[in-house]
Amino acid sequence: MARNNRYSRRLNFTDYTIYIGKADRTNDGDGNYSPAIAIGSAQYAGTVFDKGGYIYVAGMVLSNEPCAFLVPEHSKNFNSLSDYVRYEGEHLVLYHNDRRRYSATADHSKGGSHPILQ
Ligand SMILES: [Zn+2]
């Protein structure tokens, strides 16, 4: 994906540190298995994501440099987990290769979602 966009920096798995966090929920509101981690609403306050002071995330960038992000622990649905890993990686690939596009897509509270890179 990233290579199709002519990005060249930070494309190796070894460039990344991935932290696995304990999930604060295992199922979404519809009862589907969807582990997520609760974080403060911050800029998502008042959006559809806001659960009352917190939101659930399936991944979160912790550091742009070095590249590090967090995903919730999964006991199944590993395809979803690999998607979440790829999605957080998108933010970091953009940060290191296309700062303008990074800024335009980093904050989902204003809309936009994953995948970013096609
Ligand atoms: Zn994202």
Backbone and ligand atoms as CSV (ligand in chain L), in Angstrom:
chain,resi,resn,atom,element,x,y,z
A,1,MET,N,N,0.844,-1.204,0.000
A,1,MET,CA,C,0.000,0.000,0.000
A,1,MET,C,C,0.876,1.249,0.000
A,2,ALA,N,N,1.758,1.299,0.983
A,2,ALA,CA,C,2.592,2.492,1.099
A,2,ALA,C,C,3.489,2.655,-0.128
A,3,ARG,N,N,3.982,1.552,-0.639
A,3,ARG,CA,C,4.868,1.657,-1.809
A,3,ARG,C,C,4.096,2.143,-3.024
A,4,ASN,N,N,2.821,1.762,-3.124
A,4,ASN,CA,C,2.015,2.256,-4.240
A,4,ASN,C,C,1.906,3.768,-4.215
A,5,ASN,N,N,2.021,4.338,-3.017
A,5,ASN,CA,C,1.930,5.785,-2.864
A,5,ASN,C,C,3.310,6.445,-2.956
A,6,ARG,N,N,4.316,5.645,-3.342
A,6,ARG,CA,C,5.678,6.139,-3.499
A,6,ARG,C,C,6.303,6.580,-2.172
A,7,TYR,N,N,5.802,6.031,-1.072
A,7,TYR,CA,C,6.437,6.296,0.213
A,7,TYR,C,C,7.560,5.293,0.399
A,8,SER,N,N,8.637,5.730,1.016
A,8,SER,CA,C,9.799,4.849,1.123
A,8,SER,C,C,10.294,4.684,2.554
A,9,ARG,N,N,9.922,5.612,3.448
A,9,ARG,CA,C,10.483,5.577,4.796
A,9,ARG,C,C,9.582,4.800,5.763
A,10,ARG,N,N,10.241,4.070,6.659
A,10,ARG,CA,C,9.570,3.344,7.750
A,10,ARG,C,C,8.565,2.317,7.231
A,11,LEU,N,N,8.997,1.512,6.292
A,11,LEU,CA,C,8.096,0.505,5.735
A,11,LEU,C,C,8.399,-0.903,6.234
A,12,ASN,N,N,9.384,-1.028,7.119
A,12,ASN,CA,C,9.723,-2.359,7.628
A,12,ASN,C,C,9.103,-2.591,9.003
A,13,PHE,N,N,8.682,-3.822,9.238
A,13,PHE,CA,C,8.088,-4.141,10.526
A,13,PHE,C,C,9.037,-3.817,11.677
A,14,THR,N,N,10.334,-3.958,11.410
A,14,THR,CA,C,11.298,-3.707,12.475
A,14,THR,C,C,11.382,-2.228,12.848
A,15,ASP,N,N,10.768,-1.363,12.050
A,15,ASP,CA,C,10.741,0.067,12.380
A,15,ASP,C,C,9.729,0.368,13.483
A,16,TYR,N,N,8.906,-0.630,13.846
A,16,TYR,CA,C,7.769,-0.363,14.713
A,16,TYR,C,C,7.824,-1.133,16.023
A,17,THR,N,N,7.358,-0.466,17.077
A,17,THR,CA,C,7.114,-1.140,18.338
A,17,THR,C,C,5.613,-1.169,18.556
A,18,ILE,N,N,5.068,-2.359,18.766
A,18,ILE,CA,C,3.626,-2.525,18.940
A,18,ILE,C,C,3.360,-3.007,20.356
A,19,TYR,N,N,2.568,-2.232,21.101
A,19,TYR,CA,C,2.189,-2.613,22.447
A,19,TYR,C,C,0.797,-3.235,22.407
A,20,ILE,N,N,0.655,-4.356,23.100
A,20,ILE,CA,C,-0.636,-5.034,23.198
A,20,ILE,C,C,-1.226,-4.686,24.553
A,21,GLY,N,N,-2.388,-4.016,24.553
A,21,GLY,CA,C,-3.013,-3.603,25.801
A,21,GLY,C,C,-4.201,-4.479,26.153
A,22,LYS,N,N,-4.487,-4.586,27.438
A,22,LYS,CA,C,-5.659,-5.331,27.887
A,22,LYS,C,C,-6.910,-4.594,27.407
A,23,ALA,N,N,-7.831,-5.338,26.804
A,23,ALA,CA,C,-9.052,-4.722,26.279
A,23,ALA,C,C,-9.979,-4.303,27.419
A,24,ASP,N,N,-10.574,-3.115,27.297
A,24,ASP,CA,C,-11.548,-2.651,28.281
A,24,ASP,C,C,-12.958,-3.115,27.942
A,25,ARG,N,N,-13.144,-3.542,26.717
A,25,ARG,CA,C,-14.378,-4.219,26.337
A,25,ARG,C,C,-13.997,-5.297,25.331
A,26,THR,N,N,-14.809,-6.344,25.263
A,26,THR,CA,C,-14.538,-7.390,24.278
A,26,THR,C,C,-15.572,-7.392,23.164
A,27,ASN,N,N,-16.770,-6.861,23.441
A,27,ASN,CA,C,-17.819,-6.856,22.428
A,27,ASN,C,C,-18.332,-5.436,22.206
A,28,ASP,N,N,-18.725,-5.161,20.974
A,28,ASP,CA,C,-19.271,-3.836,20.687
A,28,ASP,C,C,-20.752,-3.784,21.088
A,29,GLY,N,N,-21.389,-2.657,20.832
A,29,GLY,CA,C,-22.768,-2.457,21.244
A,29,GLY,C,C,-23.748,-3.431,20.611
A,30,ASP,N,N,-23.362,-4.018,19.482
A,30,ASP,CA,C,-24.213,-5.001,18.808
A,30,ASP,C,C,-23.899,-6.422,19.247
A,31,GLY,N,N,-22.965,-6.565,20.188
A,31,GLY,CA,C,-22.625,-7.882,20.696
A,31,GLY,C,C,-21.558,-8.611,19.901
A,32,ASN,N,N,-20.997,-7.960,18.904
A,32,ASN,CA,C,-19.946,-8.597,18.101
A,32,ASN,C,C,-18.593,-8.480,18.787
A,33,TYR,N,N,-17.800,-9.540,18.657
A,33,TYR,CA,C,-16.462,-9.526,19.242
A,33,TYR,C,C,-15.644,-8.397,18.633
A,34,SER,N,N,-15.244,-7.461,19.445
A,34,SER,CA,C,-14.545,-6.272,18.949
A,34,SER,C,C,-13.778,-5.618,20.089
A,35,PRO,N,N,-12.664,-6.234,20.494
A,35,PRO,CA,C,-11.914,-5.713,21.635
A,35,PRO,C,C,-11.495,-4.265,21.410
A,36,ALA,N,N,-11.564,-3.473,22.460
A,36,ALA,CA,C,-11.199,-2.070,22.347
A,36,ALA,C,C,-10.713,-1.568,23.697
A,37,ILE,N,N,-9.974,-0.491,23.640
A,37,ILE,CA,C,-9.390,0.129,24.820
A,37,ILE,C,C,-10.061,1.475,25.032
A,38,ALA,N,N,-10.420,1.765,26.272
A,38,ALA,CA,C,-11.063,3.035,26.596
A,38,ALA,C,C,-10.013,4.103,26.865
A,39,ILE,N,N,-10.205,5.263,26.234
A,39,ILE,CA,C,-9.338,6.409,26.506
A,39,ILE,C,C,-10.226,7.639,26.685
A,40,GLY,N,N,-9.699,8.694,27.275
A,40,GLY,CA,C,-10.456,9.922,27.469
A,40,GLY,C,C,-10.947,10.483,26.144
A,41,SER,N,N,-12.139,11.094,26.157
A,41,SER,CA,C,-12.752,11.568,24.913
A,41,SER,C,C,-11.913,12.621,24.207
A,42,ALA,N,N,-11.290,13.516,24.986
A,42,ALA,CA,C,-10.477,14.595,24.411
A,42,ALA,C,C,-11.222,15.266,23.256
A,43,GLN,N,N,-10.589,15.311,22.083
A,43,GLN,CA,C,-11.212,16.017,20.958
A,43,GLN,C,C,-12.438,15.287,20.401
A,44,TYR,N,N,-12.692,14.075,20.903
A,44,TYR,CA,C,-13.863,13.328,20.453
A,44,TYR,C,C,-15.096,13.597,21.330
A,45,ALA,N,N,-14.939,14.447,22.345
A,45,ALA,CA,C,-16.057,14.769,23.228
A,45,ALA,C,C,-17.222,15.319,22.412
A,46,GLY,N,N,-18.404,14.770,22.648
A,46,GLY,CA,C,-19.596,15.242,21.960
A,46,GLY,C,C,-19.808,14.640,20.583
A,47,THR,N,N,-18.849,13.860,20.101
A,47,THR,CA,C,-19.038,13.198,18.811
A,47,THR,C,C,-19.786,11.890,19.017
A,48,VAL,N,N,-20.112,11.212,17.926
A,48,VAL,CA,C,-20.824,9.930,18.032
A,48,VAL,C,C,-19.984,8.890,18.752
A,49,PHE,N,N,-18.667,9.115,18.832
A,49,PHE,CA,C,-17.781,8.152,19.488
A,49,PHE,C,C,-17.820,8.263,21.012
A,50,ASP,N,N,-18.280,9.414,21.509
A,50,ASP,CA,C,-18.201,9.723,22.937
A,50,ASP,C,C,-19.171,8.861,23.741
A,51,LYS,N,N,-18.628,8.043,24.663
A,51,LYS,CA,C,-19.461,7.174,25.491
A,51,LYS,C,C,-19.765,7.834,26.834
A,52,GLY,N,N,-19.429,9.103,26.989
A,52,GLY,CA,C,-19.634,9.799,28.246
A,52,GLY,C,C,-18.313,10.037,28.942
A,53,GLY,N,N,-17.426,10.760,28.258
A,53,GLY,CA,C,-16.129,11.076,28.831
A,53,GLY,C,C,-15.017,10.175,28.356
A,54,TYR,N,N,-15.370,9.126,27.667
A,54,TYR,CA,C,-14.346,8.227,27.118
A,54,TYR,C,C,-14.810,7.693,25.764
A,55,ILE,N,N,-13.876,7.193,25.013
A,55,ILE,CA,C,-14.194,6.524,23.748
A,55,ILE,C,C,-13.452,5.191,23.719
A,56,TYR,N,N,-13.941,4.291,22.895
A,56,TYR,CA,C,-13.256,3.017,22.691
A,56,TYR,C,C,-12.437,3.093,21.412
A,57,VAL,N,N,-11.198,2.667,21.494
A,57,VAL,CA,C,-10.344,2.646,20.308
A,57,VAL,C,C,-9.805,1.237,20.075
A,58,ALA,N,N,-9.612,0.934,18.801
A,58,ALA,CA,C,-9.039,-0.356,18.406
A,58,ALA,C,C,-7.557,-0.205,18.113
A,59,GLY,N,N,-7.052,0.995,18.375
A,59,GLY,CA,C,-5.637,1.239,18.169
A,59,GLY,C,C,-5.346,2.696,18.425
A,60,MET,N,N,-4.108,2.985,18.805
A,60,MET,CA,C,-3.748,4.366,19.091
A,60,MET,C,C,-2.243,4.525,18.922
A,61,VAL,N,N,-1.860,5.569,18.185
A,61,VAL,CA,C,-0.442,5.872,18.046
A,61,VAL,C,C,0.059,6.444,19.369
A,62,LEU,N,N,1.154,5.898,19.864
A,62,LEU,CA,C,1.746,6.375,21.116
A,62,LEU,C,C,2.896,7.328,20.854
A,63,SER,N,N,3.602,7.114,19.761
A,63,SER,CA,C,4.779,7.926,19.467
A,63,SER,C,C,5.059,7.886,17.971
A,64,ASN,N,N,5.280,9.068,17.390
A,64,ASN,CA,C,5.653,9.126,15.972
A,64,ASN,C,C,7.131,8.826,15.764
A,65,GLU,N,N,7.929,9.142,16.770
A,65,GLU,CA,C,9.379,8.960,16.662
A,65,GLU,C,C,9.959,8.659,18.021
A,66,PRO,N,N,10.292,7.415,18.336
A,66,PRO,CA,C,10.208,6.234,17.466
A,66,PRO,C,C,8.774,5.812,17.192
A,67,CYS,N,N,8.571,4.994,16.187
A,67,CYS,CA,C,7.232,4.556,15.783
A,67,CYS,C,C,6.701,3.535,16.779
A,68,ALA,N,N,5.641,3.904,17.473
A,68,ALA,CA,C,5.061,2.984,18.451
A,68,ALA,C,C,3.557,3.187,18.515
A,69,PHE,N,N,2.836,2.097,18.609
A,69,PHE,CA,C,1.389,2.209,18.779
A,69,PHE,C,C,0.850,1.068,19.617
A,70,LEU,N,N,-0.403,1.231,20.005
A,70,LEU,CA,C,-1.081,0.330,20.935
A,70,LEU,C,C,-2.275,-0.312,20.232
A,71,VAL,N,N,-2.453,-1.604,20.426
A,71,VAL,CA,C,-3.671,-2.281,19.966
A,71,VAL,C,C,-4.185,-3.165,21.101
A,72,PRO,N,N,-5.501,-3.444,21.122
A,72,PRO,CA,C,-6.050,-4.278,22.181
A,72,PRO,C,C,-5.759,-5.757,21.952
A,73,GLU,N,N,-5.592,-6.460,23.041
A,73,GLU,CA,C,-5.374,-7.905,22.983
A,73,GLU,C,C,-6.581,-8.606,22.343
A,74,HIS,N,N,-6.301,-9.548,21.469
A,74,HIS,CA,C,-7.350,-10.355,20.830
A,74,HIS,C,C,-7.126,-11.830,21.178
A,75,SER,N,N,-8.215,-12.563,21.392
A,75,SER,CA,C,-8.100,-14.016,21.571
A,75,SER,C,C,-8.645,-14.747,20.349
A,76,LYS,N,N,-9.224,-13.995,19.408
A,76,LYS,CA,C,-9.697,-14.539,18.130
A,76,LYS,C,C,-9.840,-13.350,17.173
A,77,ASN,N,N,-10.408,-13.586,15.980
A,77,ASN,CA,C,-10.540,-12.489,15.001
A,77,ASN,C,C,-9.196,-11.830,14.706
A,78,PHE,N,N,-8.204,-12.649,14.440
A,78,PHE,CA,C,-6.873,-12.086,14.238
A,78,PHE,C,C,-6.766,-11.302,12.927
A,79,ASN,N,N,-7.690,-11.571,11.997
A,79,ASN,CA,C,-7.691,-10.739,10.789
A,79,ASN,C,C,-8.014,-9.293,11.130
A,80,SER,N,N,-8.954,-9.100,12.044
A,80,SER,CA,C,-9.271,-7.738,12.482
A,80,SER,C,C,-8.071,-7.104,13.162
A,81,LEU,N,N,-7.413,-7.893,13.988
A,81,LEU,CA,C,-6.243,-7.356,14.681
A,81,LEU,C,C,-5.179,-6.910,13.680
A,82,SER,N,N,-4.948,-7.713,12.633
A,82,SER,CA,C,-3.924,-7.311,11.668
A,82,SER,C,C,-4.370,-6.062,10.918
A,83,ASP,N,N,-5.687,-5.907,10.705
A,83,ASP,CA,C,-6.175,-4.653,10.116
A,83,ASP,C,C,-5.852,-3.480,11.038
A,84,TYR,N,N,-6.102,-3.640,12.341
A,84,TYR,CA,C,-5.856,-2.541,13.277
A,84,TYR,C,C,-4.378,-2.163,13.298
A,85,VAL,N,N,-3.531,-3.172,13.219
A,85,VAL,CA,C,-2.092,-2.913,13.180
A,85,VAL,C,C,-1.742,-2.124,11.922
A,86,ARG,N,N,-2.322,-2.543,10.805
A,86,ARG,CA,C,-2.056,-1.838,9.548
A,86,ARG,C,C,-2.582,-0.397,9.617
A,87,TYR,N,N,-3.746,-0.221,10.219
A,87,TYR,CA,C,-4.346,1.109,10.273
A,87,TYR,C,C,-3.491,2.074,11.094
A,88,GLU,N,N,-3.047,1.640,12.252
A,88,GLU,CA,C,-2.209,2.541,13.050
A,88,GLU,C,C,-0.897,2.806,12.326
A,89,GLY,N,N,-0.397,1.774,11.638
A,89,GLY,CA,C,0.812,1.961,10.855
A,89,GLY,C,C,0.642,3.016,9.776
A,90,GLU,N,N,-0.559,3.136,9.251
A,90,GLU,CA,C,-0.804,4.150,8.223
A,90,GLU,C,C,-0.479,5.549,8.730
A,91,HIS,N,N,-0.892,5.846,9.961
A,91,HIS,CA,C,-0.617,7.173,10.515
A,91,HIS,C,C,0.886,7.417,10.584
A,92,LEU,N,N,1.626,6.383,10.956
A,92,LEU,CA,C,3.067,6.559,11.131
A,92,LEU,C,C,3.786,6.628,9.785
A,93,VAL,N,N,3.340,5.832,8.826
A,93,VAL,CA,C,3.924,5.919,7.479
A,93,VAL,C,C,3.696,7.321,6.922
A,94,LEU,N,N,2.489,7.833,7.120
A,94,LEU,CA,C,2.200,9.176,6.612
A,94,LEU,C,C,3.034,10.223,7.344
A,95,TYR,N,N,3.172,10.078,8.659
A,95,TYR,CA,C,3.960,11.045,9.425
A,95,TYR,C,C,5.372,11.148,8.860
A,96,HIS,N,N,5.940,10.023,8.483
A,96,HIS,CA,C,7.339,10.012,8.046
A,96,HIS,C,C,7.508,10.195,6.545
A,97,ASN,N,N,6.406,10.216,5.792
A,97,ASN,CA,C,6.533,10.314,4.336
A,97,ASN,C,C,5.720,11.434,3.696
A,98,ASP,N,N,4.655,11.854,4.373
A,98,ASP,CA,C,3.755,12.815,3.749
A,98,ASP,C,C,3.061,13.600,4.864
A,99,ARG,N,N,3.773,14.599,5.391
A,99,ARG,CA,C,3.317,15.272,6.595
A,99,ARG,C,C,1.976,15.985,6.389
A,100,ARG,N,N,1.752,16.461,5.174
A,100,ARG,CA,C,0.489,17.157,4.927
A,100,ARG,C,C,-0.696,16.174,4.993
A,101,ARG,N,N,-0.514,15.036,4.343
A,101,ARG,CA,C,-1.579,14.035,4.367
A,101,ARG,C,C,-1.753,13.455,5.769
A,102,TYR,N,N,-0.631,13.337,6.490
A,102,TYR,CA,C,-0.706,12.905,7.882
A,102,TYR,C,C,-1.620,13.833,8.676
A,103,SER,N,N,-1.386,15.138,8.563
A,103,SER,CA,C,-2.162,16.111,9.333
A,103,SER,C,C,-3.635,16.077,8.954
A,104,ALA,N,N,-3.905,15.816,7.686
A,104,ALA,CA,C,-5.291,15.813,7.209
A,104,ALA,C,C,-6.058,14.576,7.662
A,105,THR,N,N,-5.350,13.520,8.081
A,105,THR,CA,C,-6.026,12.257,8.370
A,105,THR,C,C,-5.798,11.760,9.803
A,106,ALA,N,N,-4.998,12.475,10.592
A,106,ALA,CA,C,-4.600,11.962,11.899
A,106,ALA,C,C,-5.750,11.954,12.908
A,107,ASP,N,N,-6.654,12.902,12.787
A,107,ASP,CA,C,-7.703,13.086,13.790
A,107,ASP,C,C,-9.060,12.675,13.217
A,108,HIS,N,N,-9.573,11.517,13.662
A,108,HIS,CA,C,-10.828,11.023,13.100
A,108,HIS,C,C,-12.051,11.715,13.689
A,109,SER,N,N,-11.855,12.597,14.671
A,109,SER,CA,C,-13.017,13.286,15.239
A,109,SER,C,C,-13.637,14.229,14.215
A,110,LYS,N,N,-12.886,14.586,13.179
A,110,LYS,CA,C,-13.404,15.464,12.142
A,110,LYS,C,C,-13.825,14.669,10.906
A,111,GLY,N,N,-13.960,13.369,11.088
A,111,GLY,CA,C,-14.335,12.497,9.974
A,111,GLY,C,C,-13.137,11.758,9.436
A,112,GLY,N,N,-13.396,10.870,8.512
A,112,GLY,CA,C,-12.307,10.090,7.941
A,112,GLY,C,C,-12.076,8.833,8.746
A,113,SER,N,N,-11.577,7.809,8.083
A,113,SER,CA,C,-11.381,6.534,8.741
A,113,SER,C,C,-10.306,5.752,8.002
A,114,HIS,N,N,-10.254,4.462,8.254
A,114,HIS,CA,C,-9.257,3.594,7.621
A,114,HIS,C,C,-9.938,2.611,6.683
A,115,PRO,N,N,-9.241,2.085,5.670
A,115,PRO,CA,C,-7.862,2.424,5.347
A,115,PRO,C,C,-7.728,3.793,4.687
A,116,ILE,N,N,-6.587,4.428,4.942
A,116,ILE,CA,C,-6.277,5.718,4.328
A,116,ILE,C,C,-5.551,5.488,3.008
A,117,LEU,N,N,-4.595,4.547,3.039
A,117,LEU,CA,C,-3.773,4.276,1.856
A,117,LEU,C,C,-4.435,3.177,1.036
A,118,GLN,N,N,-4.656,3.437,-0.218
A,118,GLN,CA,C,-5.290,2.442,-1.092
A,118,GLN,C,C,-4.279,1.900,-2.092
L,1,ZN,ZN,ZN,-6.581,6.192,12.686
